[in-house]
């Protein structure tokens, strides 16, 4: 249980850093390309629904939604 707590805190810390760091032009361009290719819809993930944490794809989609929302 301690390992899970440590992992969750590590992920939360990394995500909070992402949320407060302004996006670069290359990140904005990459997110626009991702939006054009596959959209930014939230994907459903069975592992996340089982409490195993978010997967990297969902994290990148969430970050792109934040970036594009703030860049408009």
Secondary structure per residue as TSV (DSSP state, phi and psi in degrees):
chain	resnum	aa	ss	phi	psi
A	1	X	-	360.0	-33.6
A	2	X	H	-64.7	-37.0
A	3	X	H	-63.9	-42.6
A	4	X	H	-63.2	-43.6
A	5	X	H	-62.7	-44.1
A	6	X	H	-62.5	-42.1
A	7	X	H	-64.4	-42.3
A	8	X	H	-64.3	-41.4
A	9	X	H	-66.6	-38.2
A	10	X	H	-63.5	-45.3
A	11	X	H	-63.1	-43.8
A	12	X	H	-61.9	-40.3
A	13	X	H	-64.7	-45.0
A	14	X	H	-63.7	-41.2
A	15	X	H	-67.4	-36.8
A	16	X	H	-66.4	-34.1
A	17	X	H	-66.4	-39.5
A	18	X	H	-65.0	-38.8
A	19	X	H	-70.5	-24.9
A	20	X	H	-100.5	-8.7
A	21	X	S	-89.1	125.8
A	22	X	-	-66.1	143.0
A	23	X	-	-72.8	149.1
A	24	X	-	-86.8	167.6
A	25	X	H	-61.9	-36.9
A	26	X	H	-69.1	-34.6
A	27	X	H	-66.3	-41.8
A	28	X	H	-62.8	-44.9
A	29	X	H	-63.2	-40.9
A	30	X	H	-64.1	-40.4
A	31	X	H	-67.7	-38.0
A	32	X	H	-65.1	-38.4
A	33	X	H	-65.7	-42.4
A	34	X	H	-62.7	-41.8
A	35	X	H	-61.9	-41.0
A	36	X	H	-68.2	-37.0
A	37	X	H	-76.1	-49.6
A	38	X	H	-132.0	1.0
A	39	X	-	78.3	175.4
A	40	X	-	-118.2	18.4
A	41	X	-	-61.5	146.4
A	42	X	-	-69.9	124.6
A	43	X	-	-86.2	147.1
A	44	X	-	-93.1	143.2
A	45	X	-	-134.4	116.8
A	46	X	H	-65.2	-35.3
A	47	X	H	-63.9	-41.0
A	48	X	H	-66.6	-38.9
A	49	X	H	-66.1	-25.3
A	50	X	T	-87.6	6.3
A	51	X	T	83.6	20.0
A	52	X	S	-94.3	8.3
A	53	X	-	91.1	161.7
A	54	X	-	-73.6	152.1
A	55	X	-	-92.5	162.9
A	56	X	H	-58.4	-35.2
A	57	X	H	-63.6	-44.6
A	58	X	H	-64.5	-36.9
A	59	X	H	-64.1	-41.8
A	60	X	H	-69.6	-35.6
A	61	X	H	-65.8	-41.7
A	62	X	H	-62.0	-44.6
A	63	X	H	-63.7	-40.9
A	64	X	H	-65.0	-38.4
A	65	X	H	-60.9	-41.6
A	66	X	H	-63.7	-45.7
A	67	X	H	-61.8	-48.6
A	68	X	H	-68.3	-33.9
A	69	X	H	-65.1	-41.8
A	70	X	H	-77.4	-22.7
A	71	X	H	-86.6	-6.5
A	72	X	-	-89.6	360.0
